[in-house]
Amino acid sequence: MKRVTAMMIVPMLLWGGEVAATYAPVDHGAAGQHVAHQPVDHAAHAGHGASPAPEIAADHVRWQPDAPLREGMRRMAAAVEALGHHEHAHLDPVQVRKLADAVNGAAAYMFANCKLDPEPDAALHDVLARLMGGARALADNPAATAPVAPMRAALADYARLFDDPEFVVPGG
Protein backbone atom coordinates (compact mmCIF):
# COMPACT_ATOMS: atom_id res chain seq x y z
CA MET A 1 0.00 0.00 0.00
CA LYS A 2 1.34 3.42 -0.88
CA ARG A 3 2.38 5.66 2.01
CA VAL A 4 -0.14 8.38 1.12
CA THR A 5 -2.93 5.82 0.89
CA ALA A 6 -1.99 4.39 4.27
CA MET A 7 -1.94 7.88 5.78
CA MET A 8 -5.52 8.38 4.60
CA ILE A 9 -6.91 4.96 5.44
CA VAL A 10 -5.30 4.21 8.79
CA PRO A 11 -7.04 7.07 10.67
CA MET A 12 -10.37 6.04 9.20
CA LEU A 13 -9.80 2.45 10.27
CA LEU A 14 -8.83 3.51 13.74
CA TRP A 15 -11.52 6.10 14.31
CA GLY A 16 -14.23 4.96 11.86
CA GLY A 17 -17.25 7.23 11.83
CA GLU A 18 -15.52 10.08 13.69
CA VAL A 19 -13.04 10.54 10.85
CA ALA A 20 -15.60 9.84 8.13
CA ALA A 21 -17.88 12.50 9.59
CA THR A 22 -15.16 15.14 9.10
CA TYR A 23 -15.18 14.74 5.33
CA ALA A 24 -17.67 16.45 3.05
CA PRO A 25 -19.75 14.34 0.66
CA VAL A 26 -18.94 14.28 -3.06
CA ASP A 27 -20.03 17.50 -4.80
CA HIS A 28 -22.58 16.51 -7.39
CA GLY A 29 -23.03 20.06 -8.72
CA ALA A 30 -26.15 22.14 -9.05
CA ALA A 31 -29.48 20.44 -8.42
CA GLY A 32 -27.75 17.16 -7.58
CA GLN A 33 -26.54 16.57 -11.13
CA HIS A 34 -23.28 14.76 -11.50
CA VAL A 35 -20.32 16.93 -12.35
CA ALA A 36 -18.31 14.13 -13.96
CA HIS A 37 -18.56 10.44 -14.62
CA GLN A 38 -14.89 9.64 -14.27
CA PRO A 39 -13.97 6.54 -12.29
CA VAL A 40 -13.29 7.34 -8.66
CA ASP A 41 -10.11 6.15 -6.98
CA HIS A 42 -11.12 5.10 -3.45
CA ALA A 43 -7.62 5.51 -2.11
CA ALA A 44 -7.67 9.16 -3.12
CA HIS A 45 -10.61 9.92 -0.84
CA ALA A 46 -10.91 7.50 2.02
CA GLY A 47 -14.01 9.00 3.59
CA HIS A 48 -17.36 10.58 2.97
CA GLY A 49 -19.93 11.71 5.48
CA ALA A 50 -21.74 8.77 7.04
CA SER A 51 -25.51 8.74 7.22
CA PRO A 52 -28.33 6.40 8.10
CA ALA A 53 -29.34 3.74 5.58
CA PRO A 54 -29.70 5.31 2.14
CA GLU A 55 -33.01 5.66 0.37
CA ILE A 56 -32.96 3.23 -2.54
CA ALA A 57 -35.49 3.99 -5.24
CA ALA A 58 -37.80 1.14 -6.19
CA ASP A 59 -36.67 1.50 -9.81
CA HIS A 60 -32.94 1.60 -8.94
CA VAL A 61 -30.83 -0.15 -11.55
CA ARG A 62 -28.11 -1.90 -9.62
CA TRP A 63 -24.53 -0.89 -10.41
CA GLN A 64 -21.88 -3.34 -11.57
CA PRO A 65 -19.22 -3.97 -8.91
CA ASP A 66 -15.61 -4.40 -9.96
CA ALA A 67 -13.60 -7.45 -8.86
CA PRO A 68 -11.99 -5.77 -5.79
CA LEU A 69 -15.41 -4.62 -4.60
CA ARG A 70 -16.85 -8.11 -4.94
CA GLU A 71 -13.90 -9.64 -3.09
CA GLY A 72 -13.93 -7.05 -0.30
CA MET A 73 -17.66 -7.38 0.26
CA ARG A 74 -17.36 -11.16 0.47
CA ARG A 75 -14.69 -10.73 3.15
CA MET A 76 -16.97 -8.39 5.07
CA ALA A 77 -19.94 -10.73 4.70
CA ALA A 78 -17.88 -13.64 6.04
CA ALA A 79 -16.84 -11.60 9.08
CA VAL A 80 -20.40 -10.44 9.77
CA GLU A 81 -21.69 -14.00 9.29
CA ALA A 82 -19.19 -15.14 11.94
CA LEU A 83 -20.34 -12.32 14.21
CA GLY A 84 -23.72 -14.05 14.26
CA HIS A 85 -22.07 -16.45 16.72
CA HIS A 86 -21.28 -13.43 18.89
CA GLU A 87 -25.00 -12.67 19.13
CA HIS A 88 -25.39 -16.11 20.71
CA ALA A 89 -22.48 -15.54 23.13
CA HIS A 90 -20.26 -18.08 21.37
CA LEU A 91 -17.28 -15.75 20.81
CA ASP A 92 -14.80 -14.30 23.26
CA PRO A 93 -13.58 -10.67 23.10
CA VAL A 94 -10.41 -11.59 21.19
CA GLN A 95 -12.46 -13.33 18.49
CA VAL A 96 -14.86 -10.38 18.24
CA ARG A 97 -11.97 -7.93 17.83
CA LYS A 98 -10.39 -10.14 15.14
CA LEU A 99 -13.66 -10.11 13.20
CA ALA A 100 -13.90 -6.33 13.59
CA ASP A 101 -10.34 -6.14 12.25
CA ALA A 102 -11.38 -8.33 9.31
CA VAL A 103 -14.14 -5.85 8.42
CA ASN A 104 -11.67 -2.97 8.55
CA GLY A 105 -9.11 -4.95 6.55
CA ALA A 106 -11.68 -5.62 3.84
CA ALA A 107 -12.54 -1.91 3.75
CA ALA A 108 -8.85 -0.98 3.43
CA TYR A 109 -8.52 -3.48 0.57
CA MET A 110 -11.47 -1.90 -1.24
CA PHE A 111 -10.22 1.67 -0.66
CA ALA A 112 -6.86 0.68 -2.15
CA ASN A 113 -8.15 -1.32 -5.13
CA CYS A 114 -11.75 -0.50 -6.06
CA LYS A 115 -12.60 2.11 -8.70
CA LEU A 116 -16.19 3.24 -9.27
CA ASP A 117 -18.05 6.09 -10.91
CA PRO A 118 -19.06 8.88 -8.48
CA GLU A 119 -22.66 7.83 -7.79
CA PRO A 120 -22.02 4.18 -6.87
CA ASP A 121 -18.85 5.28 -5.06
CA ALA A 122 -20.81 7.62 -2.79
CA ALA A 123 -23.39 4.92 -2.08
CA LEU A 124 -20.65 2.40 -1.35
CA HIS A 125 -18.91 4.76 1.06
CA ASP A 126 -22.14 5.06 3.04
CA VAL A 127 -22.35 1.26 3.28
CA LEU A 128 -18.69 0.98 4.27
CA ALA A 129 -18.99 3.75 6.88
CA ARG A 130 -21.81 1.85 8.56
CA LEU A 131 -19.85 -1.41 8.50
CA MET A 132 -16.70 0.24 9.83
CA GLY A 133 -18.70 2.07 12.49
CA GLY A 134 -20.07 -1.28 13.66
CA ALA A 135 -16.59 -2.77 13.63
CA ARG A 136 -15.31 0.11 15.73
CA ALA A 137 -18.14 -0.27 18.21
CA LEU A 138 -17.34 -3.97 18.55
CA ALA A 139 -13.62 -3.32 18.95
CA ASP A 140 -14.36 -0.73 21.63
CA ASN A 141 -16.85 -2.98 23.43
CA PRO A 142 -16.55 -6.62 22.35
CA ALA A 143 -19.33 -7.62 24.76
CA ALA A 144 -21.87 -5.56 22.78
CA THR A 145 -23.97 -7.37 20.22
CA ALA A 146 -26.11 -4.43 19.05
CA PRO A 147 -23.71 -3.36 16.23
CA VAL A 148 -24.09 -6.66 14.38
CA ALA A 149 -27.66 -6.16 13.08
CA PRO A 150 -26.92 -2.75 11.49
CA MET A 151 -23.82 -4.26 9.88
CA ARG A 152 -26.03 -6.96 8.39
CA ALA A 153 -28.43 -4.24 7.18
CA ALA A 154 -25.53 -2.41 5.49
CA LEU A 155 -24.61 -5.61 3.66
CA ALA A 156 -28.24 -6.01 2.57
CA ASP A 157 -28.10 -2.46 1.19
CA TYR A 158 -24.97 -3.40 -0.79
CA ALA A 159 -26.94 -6.27 -2.34
CA ARG A 160 -29.78 -3.87 -3.23
CA LEU A 161 -27.38 -1.29 -4.71
CA PHE A 162 -24.97 -3.52 -6.65
CA ASP A 163 -25.58 -6.34 -9.13
CA ASP A 164 -23.49 -9.02 -7.46
CA PRO A 165 -25.50 -12.25 -7.94
CA GLU A 166 -23.04 -14.43 -6.01
CA PHE A 167 -23.10 -12.20 -2.92
CA VAL A 168 -24.97 -13.67 0.02
CA VAL A 169 -26.24 -11.41 2.80
CA PRO A 170 -25.48 -12.99 6.18
CA GLY A 171 -28.54 -14.30 7.97
CA GLY A 172 -29.58 -13.11 11.39
C-alpha positions in Angstrom: 0.0 0.0 0.0 1.3 3.4 -0.9 2.4 5.7 2.0 -0.1 8.4 1.1 -2.9 5.8 0.9 -2.0 4.4 4.3 -1.9 7.9 5.8 -5.5 8.4 4.6 -6.9 5.0 5.4 -5.3 4.2 8.8 -7.0 7.1 10.7 -10.4 6.0 9.2 -9.8 2.5 10.3 -8.8 3.5 13.7 -11.5 6.1 14.3 -14.2 5.0 11.9 -17.3 7.2 11.8 -15.5 10.1 13.7 -13.0 10.5 10.8 -15.6 9.8 8.1 -17.9 12.5 9.6 -15.2 15.1 9.1 -15.2 14.7 5.3 -17.7 16.4 3.0 -19.7 14.3 0.7 -18.9 14.3 -3.1 -20.0 17.5 -4.8 -22.6 16.5 -7.4 -23.0 20.1 -8.7 -26.2 22.1 -9.1 -29.5 20.4 -8.4 -27.7 17.2 -7.6 -26.5 16.6 -11.1 -23.3 14.8 -11.5 -20.3 16.9 -12.3 -18.3 14.1 -14.0 -18.6 10.4 -14.6 -14.9 9.6 -14.3 -14.0 6.5 -12.3 -13.3 7.3 -8.7 -10.1 6.1 -7.0 -11.1 5.1 -3.4 -7.6 5.5 -2.1 -7.7 9.2 -3.1 -10.6 9.9 -0.8 -10.9 7.5 2.0 -14.0 9.0 3.6 -17.4 10.6 3.0 -19.9 11.7 5.5 -21.7 8.8 7.0 -25.5 8.7 7.2 -28.3 6.4 8.1 -29.3 3.7 5.6 -29.7 5.3 2.1 -33.0 5.7 0.4 -33.0 3.2 -2.5 -35.5 4.0 -5.2 -37.8 1.1 -6.2 -36.7 1.5 -9.8 -32.9 1.6 -8.9 -30.8 -0.1 -11.6 -28.1 -1.9 -9.6 -24.5 -0.9 -10.4 -21.9 -3.3 -11.6 -19.2 -4.0 -8.9 -15.6 -4.4 -10.0 -13.6 -7.4 -8.9 -12.0 -5.8 -5.8 -15.4 -4.6 -4.6 -16.9 -8.1 -4.9 -13.9 -9.6 -3.1 -13.9 -7.1 -0.3 -17.7 -7.4 0.3 -17.4 -11.2 0.5 -14.7 -10.7 3.1 -17.0 -8.4 5.1 -19.9 -10.7 4.7 -17.9 -13.6 6.0 -16.8 -11.6 9.1 -20.4 -10.4 9.8 -21.7 -14.0 9.3 -19.2 -15.1 11.9 -20.3 -12.3 14.2 -23.7 -14.1 14.3 -22.1 -16.4 16.7 -21.3 -13.4 18.9 -25.0 -12.7 19.1 -25.4 -16.1 20.7 -22.5 -15.5 23.1 -20.3 -18.1 21.4 -17.3 -15.7 20.8 -14.8 -14.3 23.3 -13.6 -10.7 23.1 -10.4 -11.6 21.2 -12.5 -13.3 18.5 -14.9 -10.4 18.2 -12.0 -7.9 17.8 -10.4 -10.1 15.1 -13.7 -10.1 13.2 -13.9 -6.3 13.6 -10.3 -6.1 12.2 -11.4 -8.3 9.3 -14.1 -5.9 8.4 -11.7 -3.0 8.5 -9.1 -4.9 6.6 -11.7 -5.6 3.8 -12.5 -1.9 3.7 -8.9 -1.0 3.4 -8.5 -3.5 0.6 -11.5 -1.9 -1.2 -10.2 1.7 -0.7 -6.9 0.7 -2.1 -8.2 -1.3 -5.1 -11.7 -0.5 -6.1 -12.6 2.1 -8.7 -16.2 3.2 -9.3 -18.1 6.1 -10.9 -19.1 8.9 -8.5 -22.7 7.8 -7.8 -22.0 4.2 -6.9 -18.9 5.3 -5.1 -20.8 7.6 -2.8 -23.4 4.9 -2.1 -20.6 2.4 -1.3 -18.9 4.8 1.1 -22.1 5.1 3.0 -22.4 1.3 3.3 -18.7 1.0 4.3 -19.0 3.7 6.9 -21.8 1.8 8.6 -19.8 -1.4 8.5 -16.7 0.2 9.8 -18.7 2.1 12.5 -20.1 -1.3 13.7 -16.6 -2.8 13.6 -15.3 0.1 15.7 -18.1 -0.3 18.2 -17.3 -4.0 18.5 -13.6 -3.3 18.9 -14.4 -0.7 21.6 -16.9 -3.0 23.4 -16.6 -6.6 22.4 -19.3 -7.6 24.8 -21.9 -5.6 22.8 -24.0 -7.4 20.2 -26.1 -4.4 19.0 -23.7 -3.4 16.2 -24.1 -6.7 14.4 -27.7 -6.2 13.1 -26.9 -2.7 11.5 -23.8 -4.3 9.9 -26.0 -7.0 8.4 -28.4 -4.2 7.2 -25.5 -2.4 5.5 -24.6 -5.6 3.7 -28.2 -6.0 2.6 -28.1 -2.5 1.2 -25.0 -3.4 -0.8 -26.9 -6.3 -2.3 -29.8 -3.9 -3.2 -27.4 -1.3 -4.7 -25.0 -3.5 -6.7 -25.6 -6.3 -9.1 -23.5 -9.0 -7.5 -25.5 -12.2 -7.9 -23.0 -14.4 -6.0 -23.1 -12.2 -2.9 -25.0 -13.7 0.0 -26.2 -11.4 2.8 -25.5 -13.0 6.2 -28.5 -14.3 8.0 -29.6 -13.1 11.4 
